[in-house]
C-alpha cells in the first residue's frame, strides 16, 4: 500500500532536485526522505532516482511515473476540498509576501477587507522588495512583479498587462520643465531603484514598435520601491514605476505622466506558491480579491 506521505516527498524531491531541500520544506530529517523514496522503490520494484554525492536526477522510470504520482496527489487534494465544510474552508494563518509599494498603497485595503469577510482567518503580511523564495521563506503565497519562467512553483497571473510608466509631480514639472524627448529625459533628475546591489539606471521605453534604452542620472537612489514613490510625490524627480503603483496618484493629479507617447516595459503581476496543495480555498479567494482590485486599474492604462 503506497503511503500518501511517501508520494508527496517523491514529487517534491523531483521538483526540487534535492532530498535535503524537500526534507527542510516538509520539516523532516533528510534520512526520512531517503527512507520514503526507498519504500516507494521497493513497492514499485523500480529505481526512481539516480543518486550520487553531487547530483540527484530521475531515472527514466521515475520520469515516467512522476506525472501519475502528481495526478494522484492532485486528485486527492481536490476530493478533500469537496468534502470540507464551507465554514472550515477559510481559517488558520495565511502568510503573504508582497512588494513594499504595491502592498502598502494598493493591496493593504484588499487584505483588510478580506480579513473582515473571513474572521476565522489570520493574516501574516511581509512587505519586501526582495524576491521571496517560496520554498525557503515562511510564506504561503507571494505576489511578485516580472515574467515568471520557473516551472518549479505555481504561478497565477494577476495583472499580465501591467507596464511601467514615467511620472513626476506637477510641482517638479513646474520647477524643472517637462521633458519632451529622450534626450531631455537624460538631462533631468531621475529617482533610481536598487535591488540586491544593482542600480537600475537604464530605463526601457517603446514607441512605434521601437525599443529605446535611456541612461538616466540620479541624485537619489533607494532599495525601497515605496521610498521612490514618496520621493516622486514630494517633487524630487522622475520615477519609472509600475502602473499599478501610481495609477491612483495619476487619476487624482498627484503625479503626471512623462513622455506619454512612450510605453514602459511590461511588468506582469503574479501570485506564486510552492505547489498546488497550497492553493487552498483561502488562497484562491485571496487571488480573486486581488485580481478584482487590479483588473479595472489595468484597463485605465494610458495606451
C-alpha positions as CSV (number, residue, x, y, z in Angstrom):
1,X,0.0,0.0,0.0
2,X,1.5,3.3,-1.1
3,X,1.8,5.9,1.6
4,X,0.5,9.4,0.9
5,X,3.5,11.0,2.6
6,X,5.9,9.0,0.5
7,X,4.2,10.1,-2.7
8,X,4.3,13.7,-1.6
9,X,8.0,13.6,-0.8
10,X,8.8,11.9,-4.1
11,X,7.0,14.6,-6.1
12,X,8.7,17.4,-4.1
13,X,12.1,15.8,-4.3
14,X,11.7,15.5,-8.0
15,X,10.7,19.2,-8.4
16,X,13.4,20.5,-6.1
17,X,16.2,18.1,-7.2
18,X,17.3,17.5,-3.7
19,X,16.3,15.2,-0.8
20,X,17.6,17.7,1.8
21,X,15.6,20.6,0.4
22,X,12.5,18.5,0.3
23,X,13.1,17.4,3.8
24,X,13.6,21.0,5.0
25,X,10.4,22.1,3.3
26,X,8.5,19.3,5.0
27,X,10.1,19.7,8.4
28,X,11.8,16.2,8.2
29,X,15.3,14.9,8.5
30,X,16.9,14.1,5.2
31,X,17.1,10.5,6.2
32,X,13.3,10.3,6.4
33,X,13.0,11.4,2.8
34,X,15.6,8.8,1.7
35,X,13.6,6.2,3.6
36,X,10.4,7.3,2.0
37,X,11.9,7.0,-1.5
38,X,13.4,3.6,-0.7
39,X,9.9,2.4,0.4
40,X,8.4,3.5,-2.9
41,X,11.1,1.9,-4.9
42,X,10.7,-1.3,-3.1
43,X,6.9,-1.3,-3.5
44,X,7.1,-0.3,-7.2
45,X,10.1,-2.6,-7.9
46,X,11.9,0.2,-9.8
47,X,14.6,2.8,-9.2
48,X,13.1,6.3,-9.1
49,X,16.3,8.4,-8.7
50,X,19.9,8.1,-9.8
51,X,21.9,9.4,-6.9
52,X,25.4,10.5,-6.5
53,X,27.3,12.6,-3.9
54,X,26.9,15.6,-6.2
55,X,23.6,15.2,-8.1
56,X,20.1,13.8,-8.0
57,X,18.1,13.0,-11.1
58,X,15.1,11.0,-12.0
59,X,15.7,7.7,-13.8
60,X,13.7,7.1,-17.0
61,X,11.2,5.0,-14.9
62,X,11.0,7.8,-12.4
63,X,10.3,10.4,-15.1
64,X,7.5,8.1,-16.5
65,X,5.9,7.6,-13.1
66,X,6.2,11.3,-11.9
67,X,3.1,12.6,-13.7
68,X,1.0,9.8,-12.4
69,X,2.1,10.4,-8.8
70,X,1.4,14.1,-9.2
71,X,-2.1,13.4,-10.6
72,X,-2.8,11.1,-7.7
73,X,-1.9,13.8,-5.2
74,X,-4.0,16.5,-7.1
75,X,-7.0,14.2,-7.3
76,X,-6.8,13.5,-3.5
77,X,-6.5,17.3,-2.8
78,X,-9.5,18.0,-5.0
79,X,-11.5,15.4,-3.2
80,X,-10.6,16.8,0.2
81,X,-11.7,20.3,-0.8
82,X,-15.0,18.9,-2.0
83,X,-15.8,17.3,1.3
84,X,-14.7,20.2,3.6
85,X,-17.5,22.1,5.1
86,X,-17.7,25.7,3.8
87,X,-17.2,27.2,7.3
88,X,-13.9,25.4,7.6
89,X,-12.5,26.5,4.3
90,X,-11.0,29.8,5.3
91,X,-9.4,29.6,8.7
92,X,-5.9,29.4,10.2
93,X,-3.0,31.6,9.2
94,X,-2.3,32.8,5.7
95,X,1.3,34.1,5.2
96,X,1.6,36.6,2.3
97,X,4.7,38.3,0.8
98,X,4.1,41.4,-1.3
99,X,6.2,44.2,-2.8
100,X,6.5,47.2,-0.5
101,X,4.9,49.9,-2.6
102,X,2.1,47.7,-4.0
103,X,1.3,46.1,-0.6
104,X,1.2,49.3,1.4
105,X,-0.6,51.6,-1.0
106,X,-2.9,49.4,-3.1
107,X,-3.3,45.9,-1.6
108,X,-3.4,46.6,2.1
109,X,-7.1,47.6,1.9
110,X,-7.8,44.4,-0.1
111,X,-6.1,42.4,2.7
112,X,-8.1,44.2,5.4
113,X,-11.4,43.7,3.6
114,X,-10.6,40.0,3.0
115,X,-9.8,39.5,6.7
116,X,-13.1,41.1,7.7
117,X,-15.0,38.8,5.4
118,X,-13.2,35.8,6.9
119,X,-13.0,36.4,10.6
120,X,-11.6,32.9,11.4
121,X,-8.5,33.7,9.3
122,X,-5.3,35.3,10.5
123,X,-3.0,37.2,8.0
124,X,0.7,37.5,8.3
125,X,1.9,40.1,5.7
126,X,5.5,40.6,4.8
127,X,6.4,43.7,2.9
128,X,9.7,43.5,0.9
129,X,11.1,44.2,-2.5
130,X,13.5,41.3,-2.3
131,X,12.4,38.2,-4.3
132,X,10.7,35.8,-1.9
133,X,11.9,32.2,-2.0
134,X,8.6,30.4,-1.6
135,X,10.4,27.2,-0.8
136,X,12.6,28.5,1.9
137,X,10.8,31.6,3.4
138,X,7.9,31.2,5.8
139,X,5.2,32.2,3.3
140,X,2.2,30.5,1.7
141,X,1.9,32.8,-1.3
142,X,3.9,35.7,-2.7
143,X,2.8,38.5,-5.1
144,X,5.7,39.2,-7.5
145,X,6.3,41.6,-10.4
146,X,8.1,40.3,-13.5
147,X,8.0,37.4,-16.0
148,X,7.9,34.1,-14.3
149,X,9.8,31.3,-16.1
150,X,10.5,29.0,-13.2
151,X,8.3,25.8,-13.5
152,X,9.2,24.6,-10.1
153,X,6.3,26.5,-8.5
154,X,2.8,27.5,-9.3
155,X,2.3,31.0,-10.8
156,X,-1.2,32.6,-11.4
157,X,-1.4,35.8,-13.4
158,X,-3.0,38.8,-11.6
159,X,-2.3,41.6,-14.0
160,X,-0.4,40.3,-17.0
161,X,-0.6,43.6,-19.0
162,X,0.8,45.8,-16.3
163,X,3.6,48.2,-17.5
164,X,6.0,50.8,-16.2
165,X,5.3,54.5,-16.7
166,X,7.3,57.6,-16.2
167,X,5.8,60.0,-13.6
168,X,6.6,63.2,-11.8
169,X,4.7,65.6,-9.6
170,X,3.1,68.8,-11.0
171,X,5.4,70.8,-8.7
172,X,8.5,69.2,-10.0
173,X,7.4,69.8,-13.6
174,X,6.6,73.5,-12.9
175,X,10.1,73.9,-11.5
176,X,12.2,71.9,-13.9
177,X,10.1,71.8,-17.1
178,X,8.6,68.7,-18.7
179,X,10.9,66.6,-20.9
180,X,9.7,66.3,-24.4
181,X,12.3,63.9,-25.8
182,X,14.5,61.1,-24.6
183,X,17.5,63.4,-24.7
184,X,15.6,65.8,-22.4
185,X,14.9,62.9,-20.1
186,X,18.6,62.2,-19.8
187,X,19.2,65.7,-18.6
188,X,16.6,65.6,-15.8
189,X,16.9,64.1,-12.3
190,X,15.7,60.5,-12.1
191,X,14.8,58.6,-9.0
192,X,16.5,55.2,-9.3
193,X,16.0,51.9,-7.7
194,X,18.5,49.5,-6.2
195,X,17.9,45.7,-5.9
196,X,20.5,43.4,-4.4
197,X,23.2,46.0,-5.0
198,X,22.3,46.5,-8.7
199,X,21.3,50.1,-9.7
200,X,18.5,50.2,-12.3
201,X,19.5,53.4,-14.1
202,X,18.9,52.2,-17.7
203,X,15.2,52.6,-18.5
204,X,13.5,50.8,-21.3
205,X,10.9,52.6,-23.4
206,X,8.9,51.6,-26.5
207,X,7.4,53.7,-29.3
208,X,6.0,52.6,-32.7
209,X,7.5,49.2,-32.1
210,X,11.0,50.5,-31.5
211,X,12.8,49.8,-28.2
212,X,14.9,52.5,-26.6
213,X,17.3,52.3,-23.7
214,X,17.9,55.5,-21.8
215,X,20.7,56.0,-19.4
216,X,19.4,58.3,-16.7
217,X,21.1,60.3,-14.0
218,X,20.0,60.5,-10.4
219,X,20.9,62.3,-7.2
220,X,18.7,60.0,-5.0
221,X,18.6,56.2,-5.1
222,X,16.8,53.7,-2.8
223,X,16.4,50.0,-2.4
224,X,12.7,50.5,-1.3
225,X,10.2,51.0,-4.1
226,X,7.8,52.8,-1.8
227,X,10.5,55.4,-1.0
228,X,10.9,56.1,-4.7
229,X,7.2,56.6,-4.9
230,X,7.2,59.0,-2.0
231,X,10.1,61.0,-3.4
232,X,8.2,61.4,-6.7
233,X,5.2,62.7,-4.8
234,X,7.4,65.1,-2.9
235,X,8.7,66.6,-6.1
236,X,12.3,65.2,-6.1
237,X,12.4,63.9,-9.7
238,X,11.1,61.5,-12.3
239,X,10.3,57.9,-11.3
240,X,9.9,54.8,-13.5
241,X,7.1,52.9,-11.7
242,X,4.7,50.1,-12.2
243,X,1.3,51.5,-13.4
244,X,-0.4,49.6,-10.5
245,X,1.8,51.5,-8.0
246,X,1.0,55.0,-9.3
247,X,-2.3,54.8,-11.2
248,X,-4.4,56.3,-8.3
249,X,-2.0,59.2,-8.0
250,X,-2.2,59.9,-11.7
251,X,-6.0,59.8,-11.5
252,X,-6.0,62.2,-8.6
253,X,-3.5,64.6,-10.1
254,X,-0.8,64.0,-7.6
255,X,1.5,62.7,-10.3
256,X,1.6,63.3,-14.1
257,X,2.7,61.1,-16.9
258,X,6.0,62.0,-18.5
259,X,6.6,61.2,-22.3
260,X,3.2,59.6,-22.6
261,X,3.8,58.7,-26.2
262,X,6.3,56.1,-25.0
263,X,5.4,52.8,-23.2
264,X,7.4,51.3,-20.4
265,X,8.4,47.7,-20.3
266,X,5.9,45.0,-19.3
267,X,6.0,44.0,-15.6
268,X,3.2,41.5,-15.0
269,X,2.0,40.9,-11.5
270,X,1.6,37.2,-10.5
271,X,0.7,35.3,-7.4
272,X,3.1,32.4,-6.8
273,X,3.1,29.5,-4.3
274,X,5.3,26.4,-3.9
275,X,2.9,23.8,-5.1
276,X,-0.7,23.0,-5.9
277,X,-1.5,21.8,-2.4
278,X,-1.0,25.5,-1.3
279,X,-4.0,26.5,-3.4
280,X,-6.4,26.2,-0.6
281,X,-9.9,27.8,-0.7
282,X,-8.5,30.8,1.2
283,X,-5.6,31.3,-1.2
284,X,-7.9,31.1,-4.2
285,X,-10.3,33.6,-2.7
286,X,-7.5,36.0,-1.9
287,X,-6.2,35.6,-5.5
288,X,-9.7,36.5,-6.8
289,X,-9.9,39.5,-4.5
290,X,-6.5,40.9,-5.6
291,X,-7.3,40.3,-9.3
292,X,-10.7,42.0,-8.9
293,X,-8.9,45.1,-7.4
294,X,-6.3,45.2,-10.2
295,X,-8.4,44.5,-13.3
296,X,-10.2,47.9,-13.6
297,X,-6.9,49.7,-12.9
298,X,-5.1,47.9,-15.7
299,X,-8.0,48.9,-18.1
300,X,-7.2,52.6,-17.4
301,X,-3.6,52.2,-18.5
302,X,-2.9,55.1,-21.0
303,X,-2.4,53.4,-24.4
